[in-house]
């Protein structure tokens, strides 16, 4: 049995993409996720739990451990980081 896609959203605005994917893993209560912000074809930020790496986030070319609590907190953290990242971009213009 394959993982079941529970949620998939993709928002495109100009050269920016925000994409969220959440899967239910078979025969478990665990989920797999990928939440990403792409600008001009480059991933600037993302959260995921790729096999073998555990929960982690990518930001500014760095990868660090992420403490996963639940999907709602994940989305909240992603939105907060996205606002901070965009604010920093605007400040640099």
Buried (B, 14 or more C-beta within 10 A) or exposed (E): EEBEEEEEEEEEEEEBBBBBBBBBEEEEEEBBBBBBBBBEEEEBBBBBBEEEEEBBBBBEEEEEEBEBEEBEEBBEBBEEBBEEBBEEEEEEE
